[in-house]
Amino acid sequence: MKSGKRPFWLLPVSLVFVAVSLATYVVHYLIFRDIRIIFFYLIMDIGFLFLNVLVVIVFIERLLARREKRVMLEKLNMVIGAFFSEVGLEFLRRLAGCVAHPESLRDLCGILPTWRHADFAKAEAAAAAFPYEMTISPAVFRELRAFLGKEREFMVRLLENPSLLEHDRFTDLLWAAFHLAEELAYREGDLEDLPPADLRHLELDARRAYSRIIVEWLVYAEHLKENYPFLFSLAARMDPFSVHPSPTVRE
C-alpha cells in the first residue's frame, strides 16, 4: 500500500456499516411503528458522540502516545547498547590510564551487581562532578585515532538514527566522540611533533567525550538492571572500571 492512499477495504466496510445501521432503524420502525422513538435515541446518540470523541482524543490518544514513546525509547536503548558494544566501552578502557586519580573514579563508578537505584544515582552525580584531569601521550592519541577512524562510519550511522531526537544527552555524547575522531583524523604522522597547546586541546576534546560516555554508561547500566538482568550481569562483569574485567562467571 502506497503512502497517502486509503486502504482498499475502507469504502466497502464503511458502506456495510451504514447499510446495517439503516437496516436496524428500519426493523425498529417495523416493530414499534413509532418514528419519534427512533429520532429520540438518534439525537441522544449524537449527543453522546461528542463525549466519546473527547474520551478517544484525550485519554486513548495519550495512552497511544505514551506507548509509542516507550517503544521509541526502547529502540533508542538498543542503539545505545550497540554504541557501547562497538565504541563506548573500548573508548573508556583506552583512556582509563590517562585519568588522574583513576582509583577514585573506579571507586565512584565501578558497577556492582548489588546496586540499586540510589547507588546508580549517586554514581551518576559523582561521575558528572568528577574533574577528569587527563594527560594523554601522542602514542595513546595515535591508537585512539586508528580506533575511532575504524568506527567512524558506525558513528555516522548512529547520528542518522531518528530515535536520537528523543535523547539529547546521548546525541551530545556522539557529537563529542565524533568531533574527537575528526580532530585526530586531520592530524597526520605520529603526533610526536604536536605543540603542547595542541595536545592540551586534544586532551580537552577527549575529556569531553570521556566524561559524557561515563555518565551515559551508568544510565544505560541501570536500564539493563531494571529491564534486562541477564544483560546487566554481563555488563557488570565487563565493566570498564573493573580491575580485571572478564565475561567468566566466578561466583
C-alpha positions in Angstrom: 0.0 0.0 0.0 1.4 3.3 -1.1 1.8 6.2 1.3 -1.1 8.7 1.3 -3.7 6.2 -0.1 -6.6 4.9 1.9 -6.9 1.1 2.4 -8.9 -0.5 -0.4 -11.2 -2.1 2.2 -12.2 1.1 3.9 -15.0 2.1 1.5 -16.7 -1.3 1.3 -16.6 -1.7 5.0 -18.0 1.8 5.6 -20.9 1.1 3.2 -21.6 -2.2 5.0 -21.8 -0.5 8.4 -24.0 2.3 7.1 -26.3 -0.3 5.5 -26.5 -2.3 8.7 -27.3 0.8 10.7 -30.1 1.8 8.3 -31.5 -1.7 8.3 -31.6 -1.7 12.1 -33.6 1.6 12.1 -36.0 0.1 9.5 -36.5 -3.1 11.6 -37.1 -0.9 14.7 -39.8 1.1 12.9 -41.5 -2.0 11.5 -41.7 -3.5 15.0 -42.7 -0.4 17.1 -44.2 1.8 14.4 -43.0 4.9 16.2 -40.5 7.1 14.3 -40.3 9.5 17.3 -38.5 6.9 19.4 -36.0 6.5 16.5 -35.3 10.2 16.4 -35.2 10.4 20.2 -32.5 7.8 20.5 -30.7 9.1 17.5 -30.4 12.6 19.0 -29.2 11.1 22.3 -26.6 9.0 20.4 -25.4 12.1 18.6 -25.1 14.0 21.9 -23.0 11.2 23.5 -20.9 11.0 20.3 -19.1 14.2 21.3 -18.2 12.7 24.7 -17.0 9.6 23.0 -14.8 11.6 20.7 -13.4 13.5 23.7 -12.6 10.3 25.5 -10.8 8.9 22.4 -8.8 12.1 21.9 -7.9 12.9 25.5 -7.4 9.5 27.0 -6.8 6.9 24.3 -4.6 9.3 22.3 -2.4 9.9 25.4 -2.2 6.2 26.1 -1.1 5.5 22.5 1.4 8.4 22.6 2.8 7.1 25.8 3.1 3.6 24.4 4.7 4.9 21.2 7.2 6.9 23.3 8.1 3.8 25.3 8.7 1.9 22.0 10.9 4.7 20.7 12.9 4.8 24.0 13.3 1.0 23.8 14.7 1.4 20.3 17.0 4.2 21.5 18.3 2.0 24.3 19.1 -0.7 21.7 21.1 2.0 19.8 22.9 3.0 23.0 23.7 -0.6 23.7 25.2 -1.0 20.2 27.3 2.1 20.8 28.8 0.7 24.0 29.4 -2.7 22.4 31.3 -1.2 19.4 32.8 2.0 20.7 32.0 3.2 24.2 33.5 0.5 26.4 36.7 0.3 24.4 37.0 4.0 24.4 36.8 4.1 28.2 39.3 1.3 28.5 41.8 3.0 26.2 41.7 6.2 28.3 41.4 4.7 31.7 45.2 5.0 32.4 45.3 8.7 31.3 43.0 10.0 34.0 44.4 11.5 37.2 43.4 9.6 40.3 41.9 6.6 38.5 41.3 4.8 41.8 38.9 7.5 42.9 37.0 7.3 39.7 36.9 3.5 39.9 35.6 3.6 43.5 32.9 6.1 42.4 31.7 4.5 39.2 32.6 0.8 39.4 29.3 -1.1 39.0 28.4 -3.8 41.4 25.7 -6.5 40.8 24.0 -5.5 44.1 23.5 -1.8 43.1 20.0 -0.3 43.4 18.6 2.9 42.0 20.1 5.0 44.8 23.6 3.6 44.1 23.3 4.4 40.4 22.0 7.9 41.1 24.9 8.5 43.4 27.4 7.2 40.9 25.9 9.3 38.1 26.1 12.5 40.2 29.7 11.7 41.2 30.7 11.0 37.5 29.1 14.3 36.4 31.1 16.2 39.1 34.4 14.4 38.6 37.2 16.8 37.3 38.7 14.3 34.7 42.2 15.7 34.7 43.9 13.8 31.9 47.4 13.5 30.5 47.4 11.8 27.1 50.5 10.9 25.3 50.9 11.1 21.5 51.1 7.3 21.4 47.7 7.0 23.0 46.3 9.5 20.6 47.7 7.5 17.7 45.9 4.4 18.9 42.8 6.4 19.6 42.9 7.9 16.1 43.1 4.4 14.5 40.3 3.1 16.7 37.9 6.0 16.1 38.8 6.1 12.4 37.7 2.4 12.1 34.4 3.2 13.9 33.7 6.5 12.1 31.1 5.0 9.7 29.4 3.3 12.5 29.1 6.6 14.5 27.8 8.4 11.4 25.0 5.8 11.0 24.1 6.3 14.7 23.9 10.1 14.2 21.4 9.5 11.3 19.1 7.4 13.6 15.8 9.3 14.1 15.5 7.8 17.6 18.2 10.2 18.8 15.7 13.1 18.6 14.3 11.7 21.9 17.7 11.7 23.7 19.7 15.0 23.8 22.3 13.6 26.2 23.3 10.7 24.0 23.3 13.0 20.9 25.8 15.3 22.7 27.9 12.2 23.6 28.0 11.1 19.9 28.9 14.6 18.7 31.7 14.8 21.3 33.1 11.4 20.2 32.7 12.2 16.5 34.4 15.6 17.0 37.4 14.0 18.7 37.6 11.5 15.8 37.6 14.3 13.3 40.3 16.3 15.2 42.6 13.3 15.3 41.9 12.4 11.6 43.1 15.8 10.4 46.4 15.3 12.2 48.8 13.1 10.3 52.0 11.4 11.3 53.0 10.0 14.7 51.8 13.2 16.5 55.1 13.5 18.4 55.7 17.0 17.0 52.4 18.5 18.1 52.9 21.6 20.2 51.9 21.5 23.8 48.9 23.8 23.2 47.5 21.4 20.5 48.0 18.4 22.8 46.0 20.2 25.6 43.3 21.0 23.0 43.0 17.3 22.1 43.0 16.4 25.8 40.1 18.7 26.3 38.2 17.1 23.4 39.0 13.6 24.8 37.9 14.6 28.3 34.6 16.0 27.0 33.8 12.7 25.2 35.1 10.6 28.1 33.0 12.3 30.8 29.9 12.0 28.8 30.4 8.4 27.9 30.9 7.5 31.6 27.6 9.2 32.7 25.7 7.6 29.9 27.2 4.2 30.7 25.9 4.4 34.2 22.4 5.4 33.0 22.4 2.6 30.5 23.6 0.0 33.0 20.7 1.0 35.3 18.3 0.5 32.5 19.7 -3.0 32.0 19.5 -3.8 35.7 15.8 -2.8 35.7 14.7 -4.4 32.4 17.3 -7.0 31.3 19.0 -8.6 34.3 20.8 -11.1 32.1 22.4 -8.3 30.1 23.2 -6.4 33.2 25.1 -9.4 34.6 27.4 -9.3 31.6 27.7 -5.5 31.7 28.8 -5.7 35.4 31.4 -8.4 34.6 32.8 -6.4 31.7 32.5 -3.0 33.5 35.4 -0.8 32.2 36.1 0.3 35.8 36.7 -3.3 36.9 40.3 -4.1 37.8 40.1 -7.4 35.9 37.0 -7.4 33.7 36.1 -10.9 32.5 33.0 -12.5 30.9 33.6 -15.6 33.1 31.2 -16.1 36.0 33.3 -16.6 39.1 30.7 -17.0 41.8 
